[in-house]
């Protein structure tokens, strides 16, 4: 069944990917009508999340923000599909790193880097960073259930010399690279919610207590790898800018969870500025009633 699904869907994805951007965004507008207006895909989850984070907003404001979010989400979905065939020159024009020299400086110092972002704007296109630097690129992801689509996603990243590794593979892979003296840049979007039983740290995220992923901090300290926080801004439809805004050269100098707190504080600031570009479809605060006594 997995192969049949892949055979049926892949040609459609490929045909969509070769559409010119003008038609791609027309298709996005149509998708918006179906996803938001007709079927209401996860609309109740999105509105619940927005009400939790913005309790002072009226229902009219929540609805307006929800509409903006779905418009962006449809763009994001179509842009991800476009990654199948987009030319390197085109994606470099549409996703610009404003200060890539920050990573190049570390390359000259023979140091790897952990790159921290969030599920904001278009994190999918951030893979274009590998067109600018000499580090090997790795992104931590959750393996897809359909192995054929999982391999497709891996091939899409490999177009830009970037490789996907699961959470379980992360420590062993990066440790081996470090031991062999190979420079790497590992990208983390650690704003997801881990399972409560696996969480070592809880704190407020956008005002609501939640379990927090601390793996990147642990890895940075274990391997003594600098950490960079970068933000992605949506300049206009189909165009993004990524800027490295904070560089932590010596992660071991920070107390337990201090790096994680800096990361959460950092991404919260951008989300509050323009919340419509954040990914609101996941139930990030579904465990808010299970906060351990030690973190209340």
Wavefront OBJ file of the C-alpha trace (Angstrom):
o trace
v 0.000 0.000 0.000
v 2.862 2.379 0.753
v 4.310 1.902 -2.717
v 0.916 2.298 -4.397
v 0.302 5.545 -2.504
v 3.708 6.800 -3.574
v 3.182 5.845 -7.230
v -0.179 7.615 -7.279
v 0.855 10.794 -5.452
v 4.407 11.428 -6.646
v 3.507 12.379 -10.262
v 1.024 14.944 -8.920
v 3.653 16.416 -6.607
v 6.144 16.616 -9.480
v 3.658 18.371 -11.772
v 2.891 20.886 -9.023
v 6.608 21.459 -8.410
v 7.270 22.512 -12.023
v 4.523 25.135 -12.030
v 5.752 28.725 -12.332
v 5.436 30.610 -9.050
v 2.527 32.693 -10.299
v 0.447 29.541 -10.833
v 1.842 27.922 -7.691
v 0.443 30.705 -5.532
v -2.846 30.648 -7.400
v -3.033 26.982 -6.440
v -2.156 27.986 -2.870
v -5.135 30.371 -2.815
v -7.397 27.542 -3.968
v -5.925 25.200 -1.359
v -6.626 27.859 1.276
v -10.324 27.837 0.365
v -10.522 24.077 0.816
v -8.248 23.736 3.843
v -9.581 26.688 5.832
v -12.991 27.652 4.504
v -14.474 24.283 3.493
v -12.814 21.474 5.480
v -11.363 23.477 8.371
v -8.249 21.300 8.672
v -7.267 21.392 12.376
v -9.000 24.747 12.699
v -10.209 23.987 16.233
v -6.621 23.163 17.306
v -5.254 26.337 15.749
v -7.876 28.540 17.386
v -7.441 26.812 20.754
v -3.677 27.423 20.590
v -4.154 31.063 19.632
v -6.675 31.622 22.440
v -4.225 30.126 24.947
v -1.318 32.288 23.783
v -3.345 35.464 23.206
v -6.069 35.452 25.900
v -6.626 39.203 25.483
v -7.538 38.977 21.796
v -11.195 39.040 20.780
v -12.786 36.230 18.761
v -12.733 38.504 15.734
v -8.981 39.042 16.154
v -8.414 35.308 16.649
v -10.360 34.545 13.461
v -8.405 37.121 11.489
v -5.110 35.714 12.746
v -6.275 32.172 11.972
v -7.082 33.187 8.402
v -3.631 34.744 7.932
v -2.014 31.623 9.330
v -3.807 29.292 6.910
v -2.921 31.513 3.983
v 0.751 31.227 4.952
v 0.452 27.500 5.687
v -0.840 26.842 2.165
v 2.073 28.826 0.736
v 4.439 26.771 2.885
v 2.987 23.466 1.674
v 3.274 24.452 -1.988
v 6.787 25.864 -1.473
v 7.845 22.570 0.112
v 6.551 20.713 -2.948
v 8.358 23.220 -5.178
v 11.596 22.029 -3.549
v 11.357 18.908 -5.718
v 12.444 20.772 -8.833
v 13.389 24.346 -7.956
v 16.741 25.449 -9.380
v 19.538 26.372 -7.002
v 19.781 29.883 -8.441
v 16.050 30.404 -7.853
v 15.972 29.205 -4.252
v 19.085 31.253 -3.433
v 17.288 34.316 -4.760
v 14.178 33.607 -2.716
v 15.835 32.490 0.534
v 18.680 34.818 1.461
v 21.113 34.508 4.355
v 21.961 38.044 5.387
v 25.133 37.272 7.374
v 26.387 33.852 6.339
v 29.903 35.024 7.203
v 29.112 34.177 10.850
v 29.305 30.476 9.950
v 32.205 30.952 7.562
v 34.168 32.497 10.432
v 33.667 29.296 12.419
v 34.746 27.288 9.406
v 38.045 29.183 9.393
v 38.383 28.357 13.095
v 37.781 24.681 12.280
v 34.653 24.542 14.427
v 31.285 22.948 13.800
v 27.993 24.577 14.791
v 24.492 23.800 16.024
v 21.976 25.999 14.231
v 18.792 26.625 16.225
v 15.575 27.826 14.612
v 11.851 27.114 15.007
v 8.887 26.101 12.880
v 8.460 29.621 11.652
v 8.125 31.195 8.179
v 9.744 28.712 5.748
v 12.230 26.540 7.640
v 12.082 24.003 4.781
v 14.054 26.259 2.442
v 16.748 26.937 5.055
v 18.526 23.885 3.588
v 19.933 26.263 0.961
v 22.547 27.183 3.568
v 24.618 24.291 2.218
v 25.113 26.251 -1.002
v 27.081 28.848 0.961
v 29.267 26.919 3.416
v 31.746 24.049 3.513
v 30.348 22.290 6.595
v 28.467 19.038 6.137
v 24.788 19.709 6.738
v 22.488 17.648 8.944
v 18.887 18.250 9.950
v 17.157 16.372 12.721
v 13.724 15.106 11.713
v 10.997 12.598 12.505
v 10.977 9.686 10.061
v 7.845 9.438 7.884
v 5.739 6.296 8.171
v 5.740 5.790 4.407
v 9.311 4.729 3.591
v 9.015 5.833 -0.036
v 8.035 9.378 0.860
v 10.668 9.317 3.599
v 13.326 8.515 0.991
v 11.916 11.240 -1.245
v 12.337 13.841 1.490
v 15.914 12.665 2.048
v 16.678 12.953 -1.672
v 15.256 16.471 -1.734
v 17.621 17.526 1.057
v 20.546 15.747 -0.572
v 20.193 18.036 -3.593
v 21.854 20.660 -1.410
v 24.291 18.317 0.358
v 22.116 18.217 3.449
v 21.234 14.979 5.215
v 18.395 13.999 7.510
v 18.996 12.080 10.719
v 16.505 10.989 13.348
v 16.674 12.018 16.989
v 18.037 8.575 17.908
v 20.835 8.901 15.340
v 21.837 12.446 16.259
v 24.317 11.921 19.104
v 26.114 8.968 17.512
v 26.332 10.679 14.093
v 27.599 14.027 15.371
v 30.005 12.366 17.838
v 31.524 10.348 15.010
v 31.915 13.456 12.853
v 33.542 15.304 15.738
v 35.921 12.405 16.402
v 36.891 12.266 12.717
v 37.543 15.990 12.584
v 34.757 16.626 10.057
v 33.016 20.007 10.247
v 29.244 19.907 10.437
v 26.306 22.229 10.830
v 23.362 20.531 12.541
v 19.983 22.212 12.292
v 17.466 21.901 15.132
v 13.886 23.121 15.302
v 13.420 22.253 18.966
v 10.117 23.999 19.624
v 8.120 20.768 19.468
v 6.635 19.210 22.591
v 8.283 15.977 23.807
v 6.348 13.277 25.618
v 5.947 14.164 29.329
v 7.622 10.957 30.497
v 10.705 11.792 28.428
v 10.889 15.463 29.381
v 13.651 16.624 31.723
v 12.563 20.239 31.790
v 9.300 22.167 31.894
v 8.803 25.915 31.576
v 6.434 28.467 30.114
v 6.437 28.556 26.317
v 4.416 31.485 24.981
v 2.898 31.833 28.437
v 1.806 28.214 28.980
v 3.789 25.557 30.851
v 4.996 22.776 28.571
v 7.696 20.079 28.398
v 10.758 21.452 26.615
v 13.312 19.694 24.417
v 16.798 20.005 25.924
v 18.679 17.687 23.568
v 20.443 20.447 21.588
v 21.862 21.990 24.756
v 23.094 18.590 25.927
v 24.750 17.898 22.562
v 26.350 21.341 22.387
v 27.928 20.870 25.799
v 28.936 17.249 25.239
v 30.699 18.028 21.946
v 31.713 21.602 22.834
v 30.087 22.940 19.663
v 29.089 26.615 19.260
v 25.376 27.366 19.079
v 23.779 29.901 16.750
v 20.212 31.174 16.903
v 18.792 32.340 13.607
v 15.488 33.818 12.592
v 13.662 33.533 9.304
v 11.592 36.499 8.170
v 8.983 36.410 5.435
v 9.820 39.481 3.385
v 6.913 38.990 0.999
v 5.137 36.093 -0.617
v 7.752 33.589 -1.762
v 10.742 35.501 -0.371
v 12.546 34.985 2.938
v 15.568 36.260 4.816
v 17.507 34.318 7.439
v 19.680 36.162 9.924
v 22.016 34.705 12.536
v 21.391 36.875 15.584
v 23.112 35.181 18.502
v 26.321 33.161 18.678
v 27.270 31.151 21.771
v 30.895 30.114 21.421
v 31.355 28.281 24.723
v 28.172 26.351 25.646
v 29.889 24.648 28.588
v 30.039 28.004 30.369
v 26.248 28.028 30.752
v 24.284 26.492 33.608
v 21.851 23.639 33.132
v 18.872 24.673 30.956
v 20.260 28.188 30.537
v 20.931 27.703 26.817
v 17.494 26.171 26.391
v 15.912 29.165 28.120
v 17.777 31.552 25.835
v 16.501 29.631 22.813
v 12.877 29.624 23.987
v 12.997 33.326 24.893
v 14.492 34.051 21.491
v 11.866 32.298 19.390
v 9.030 33.618 21.566
v 10.030 37.166 20.663
v 9.643 36.561 16.937
v 6.388 34.641 17.320
v 4.841 37.480 19.299
v 5.920 39.953 16.593
v 4.180 38.134 13.705
v 2.314 35.066 14.993
v 0.705 34.232 11.641
v 3.981 32.707 10.403
v 4.309 30.189 13.231
v 3.094 26.568 12.922
v -0.049 26.444 15.062
v -1.525 23.130 13.904
v 0.207 20.949 16.512
v -1.107 20.462 20.044
v 1.977 21.853 21.787
v 0.214 22.447 25.093
v -1.777 19.219 25.351
v 0.305 18.246 28.415
v -0.178 21.501 30.318
v -2.203 19.719 33.004
v 0.613 17.253 33.680
v 3.284 19.649 34.944
v 5.478 17.893 37.569
v 5.485 19.447 41.037
v 9.157 20.368 40.674
v 8.357 22.704 37.765
v 5.119 24.291 38.948
l 1 2 3 4 5 6 7 8 9 10 11 12 13 14 15 16 17 18 19 20 21 22 23 24 25 26 27 28 29 30 31 32 33 34 35 36 37 38 39 40 41 42 43 44 45 46 47 48 49 50 51 52 53 54 55 56 57 58 59 60 61 62 63 64 65 66 67 68 69 70 71 72 73 74 75 76 77 78 79 80 81 82 83 84 85 86 87 88 89 90 91 92 93 94 95 96 97 98 99 100 101 102 103 104 105 106 107 108 109 110 111 112 113 114 115 116 117 118 119 120 121 122 123 124 125 126 127 128 129 130 131 132 133 134 135 136 137 138 139 140 141 142 143 144 145 146 147 148 149 150 151 152 153 154 155 156 157 158 159 160 161 162 163 164 165 166 167 168 169 170 171 172 173 174 175 176 177 178 179 180 181 182 183 184 185 186 187 188 189 190 191 192 193 194 195 196 197 198 199 200 201 202 203 204 205 206 207 208 209 210 211 212 213 214 215 216 217 218 219 220 221 222 223 224 225 226 227 228 229 230 231 232 233 234 235 236 237 238 239 240 241 242 243 244 245 246 247 248 249 250 251 252 253 254 255 256 257 258 259 260 261 262 263 264 265 266 267 268 269 270 271 272 273 274 275 276 277 278 279 280 281 282 283 284 285 286 287 288 289 290 291 292 293 294 295 296
